[in-house]
Amino acid sequence: MSNCSSPTPSASYTESADGDELSSSCSPPLEIADTFPLPEAMPKSAFRAIGAAGPLSMHQRLLAMLQNELPQPLRCVAAEPCSTTGLENTMNAERKVGEKEADYLERRRKNNDSARRSREVRRRREETNRRQVEVLENENTQLRAQIALLRVEVSQLSLVLLAKGVTPLS
């Protein structure tokens, strides 16, 4: 029984060292030419530029597909069901990149809004502090003037006490 759960069979292949061997890991077996017709002038594999030393990573496959602009079928892995074609995976990857970019842009927008609100709150707080400083400076000036008047009054009262013969307390 196949370990593919995809309703449509897709071919995947591995290459031998000479690059000619095709094997299907999903049933029914399909030839590459049945799935993606390749021009005769092009090599059978878009991965020769990267190297056929062993199984290629998804990143290497995507790079090869983008460099050659050819959709390539994906291998089925025992733990995973058969995937869609490379072109669809590339489109899914682009969609994921688009979603990530949209998420990033949304986070940036929220951060910018938050920073704008924070700056506005800071400006309001600074303005409130400036007004409070002005009020306190005015109050301080009034209190200093009142202290000066009270000192004058104390000195006058001390003179009155001295005139009556009573010694004032310092």
Buried (B, 14 or more C-beta within 10 A) or exposed (E): EBBBEEEEBBBBBBBEEEEEEBEBBBEEEBEBEEBBEBEEEEEBBBBEEBEBEEEBEEEEBBBBBEEBEBBBBBBBEEEEEBBBBBBEBBEEBEEEEEEEEEEEEEEEEEEEEEEEEEEEEEEEEEEEEEEEEEEEEEEEEEEEEEEEEEEEEEEEEBEEEEEEEEEEEE
